[in-house]
Amino acid sequence: MTDTLPTPALDLPPGSPMWNPDFLFGAGTSAYQVEGAVSEDGRTPCIWDTFAGRPGAIRDGASAAIACDHYRRWQDDIDLLATLGFDAYRLSFAWSRLLREDGSVNPAGVAFYDRILDRLLAHGIKPFVTLYHWDLPQHLQDRGGWLNRDTAHRLADFADLASRHLGDRVHAWTTLNEPWCSAWLGHGTGLHAPGLAGEAYAVEAMHHLLLGHGLALPALRANGARQVGIVTNVTAISADTQRPADLQAVDLARACYNHWVLDPLFKGHYPEALASLWPAARPPIREGDMALIAAPMDYIGINYYFRANVRSDGEHGFADKGLDRVERTVMGWEVYPAGLRDVLIGFAGRYPNLPPVHITENGMSSDDHVIDGRVDDEQRVRYLQRHLDALGQAIRAGVDVRGYFAWSLMDNFEWTEGYAQRFGLVHVDYDTQARVPKDSALALQALLRRRRELSGARTGASRAARAPA
């Protein structure tokens, strides 16, 4: 790895809290996207294994059977994470690798994550562990999946077993990653596993997902977990025009994309606008459910990528019109850094009980190639800089943000896009499994090195000032 500073570099404004070493910089992956080894050492099938077998479900017919081969290359990948200077690593435990179909623990799965956690701690890297990153065991799907209320209780069982066997080394736990995607993309549109399509399915699945979160919280805390939260994806929303119908569309879009998850967590009820958006769908709430869902958390993880510019669909919903002549990623998502600032400030105002925030995903897909041993991803460097600037503005406005995790550590299996989208800071050659840090990774490495040097200089100066004459 070269020490040559890439151009452009990354920087933080003087006095930014992000210079403080207590502010965490990290990168993330998820088990299904990187591990491979989908049928080895006792791992059972999950819904994405099944979904990927459907003709046309995944671009180019790709599968995650090998992915980044992280199951074998985990040690090198963690060493690379350390070399880049990250404080924390966001990973997920594969439910179907840790637990057998009868609910008992799979020793090989425990041993795998044991080794990972030990390696992270040996490097001084804080593990942020997600329990559910979309990879529901297929045997639970066969019993109804998230349309079956019992699955929420099975998540609590998973949380209990995982934290009893591995929790002594986990810095922070996440119950669910992006329940909006699991509910809407998996059950509303059918674009994601398990591939169901219907508004009523989505509303029911969301409730059971959030109930699972509420049941998992006490299970984790009973085993000593001190940092427990949830991760949700959010979207900045703008109106296509100032017509009343389009302004109403903004309210509906915010209810769908953001408040559908956040209102139950911090207000104890679903947003009223959902009844207008989906008049035939009602969540299957039972007595006590909302109190469980709204139990206090230690942090909230926010995943932010883009903005939606919406207008009325002429009926009871909204349509994303998009904007012309704006910067976009290869994924087609608009690059809109100000949206990160705006949603954070908006949430802090809407939810007085909002806990400390971690930005748990932020990143972009670009058309990356290794040329003469280097990956010049200048757009990603600019993307990171502008989002860090926006994050700093939110912090200065009073939002309590404790960390920033880039998505993702390395290129990986990007769900329905297969291997066509590259979000990584590190380039992966899927034929050879060679890893090459991109310029964005080297820029972050240089920024974190400067932060450590400044912190060391301040600590040395403070000690000198306190030393007796």
QUIJO-V659334 format. One record per backbone hydrogen bond with DSSP energy under -0.5 kcal/mol. NH is the residue of the N-H (numbers start at 1). CO is the residue of the C=O. Records with the same first field share a line. If there is no record, write none. Layout:
NH: CO + CO
//
This chain:
16: 13
19: 16
20: 17
23: 20
24: 402
26: 404
27: 88
28: 406
29: 90
34: 30 + 31
35: 31
37: 65
38: 65
40: 37
43: 40
44: 96
47: 136
49: 46
50: 46
51: 47
52: 48
53: 49 + 50
54: 51
57: 54
59: 416
61: 58
62: 59
68: 34
69: 66
70: 34
71: 35
72: 69
73: 69
74: 70
77: 73
78: 74
79: 75
80: 76
81: 77
82: 78
83: 79
84: 80
85: 82
86: 81
87: 25
88: 25
89: 126
90: 27
91: 89 + 128
93: 130
94: 92
95: 93
97: 94
98: 94
99: 95
100: 104
103: 100
106: 98
107: 105
109: 106
110: 106
111: 107
112: 108
113: 109
114: 110
115: 111
116: 112
117: 113
118: 114
119: 115
120: 116
121: 117
122: 118
123: 119 + 120
124: 121
125: 120
126: 87
128: 89
129: 127 + 172
130: 91
131: 174
132: 175
133: 131
136: 134
138: 45
140: 137
141: 137
142: 138
143: 140
144: 141
145: 140
147: 144
148: 145
149: 147
151: 148
152: 149
153: 149
154: 150
155: 151
156: 152
157: 153
158: 154
159: 155
160: 156
161: 157
162: 158
163: 159
164: 160
165: 161
166: 162
167: 163
169: 166
170: 167
171: 127 + 169
172: 127
173: 227
174: 129
175: 229
177: 132
178: 176 + 231
179: 231
181: 178
182: 178
183: 179
184: 180
185: 180 + 181
186: 181
187: 183
188: 184
189: 184
190: 184 + 196
191: 185
192: 185
195: 192
196: 186
198: 187
202: 198
203: 199
204: 200
205: 201
206: 202
207: 203
208: 204
209: 205
210: 206
211: 207
212: 208
213: 209
214: 210
215: 211
216: 212
217: 213
218: 214
219: 215
220: 216
221: 217
222: 218
223: 219 + 220
224: 221
225: 220
228: 226
229: 173
230: 299
231: 176
232: 301
234: 303
236: 306
238: 308
240: 310
246: 243
247: 243
248: 244
249: 245
250: 246
251: 247
252: 248
253: 249
254: 250
255: 251
256: 252
257: 253
258: 254
259: 254
260: 255
261: 258
262: 258
263: 259
264: 259
265: 261
266: 262
267: 263
268: 263
269: 263
274: 271
275: 272
276: 272
277: 273
278: 274
281: 278
285: 283
289: 286
292: 288
293: 289
294: 290
295: 292
298: 228
299: 228
300: 356
301: 230
302: 358
303: 232
304: 302 + 361
305: 234
308: 236
310: 238 + 308
311: 319
313: 317
319: 311
321: 309 + 319
322: 309
329: 333
330: 365
332: 329
335: 327
336: 334
339: 336
340: 337
341: 337
342: 338
343: 339
344: 340
345: 341
346: 342
347: 343
348: 344
349: 345
350: 346
351: 347
352: 350
354: 351
356: 298
357: 400
358: 300
359: 403
360: 302 + 358
361: 302
366: 422
368: 366
371: 369 + 374
374: 371
376: 374
377: 375
380: 377
381: 377
382: 378
383: 379
384: 380
385: 381
386: 382
387: 383
388: 384
389: 385
390: 386
391: 387
392: 388
393: 389
394: 390
395: 391
396: 392
397: 393
398: 395
399: 394
401: 399
402: 357
403: 357
404: 24
405: 359
406: 26 + 404
407: 362
408: 28 + 406
409: 28
411: 426
413: 33
414: 412 + 418
415: 413
417: 414
418: 415
420: 417
423: 421
425: 408
426: 409
427: 436
429: 434
430: 428
433: 429
436: 427
438: 425
439: 375
441: 425
442: 438
443: 439
444: 440
445: 441
446: 442
447: 443
448: 444
449: 445
450: 446
451: 447
452: 448
453: 449
454: 450
455: 451
456: 452
457: 453
458: 454
459: 455
460: 456
461: 457
462: 458
463: 459
464: 460
465: 461
466: 462
467: 463
//
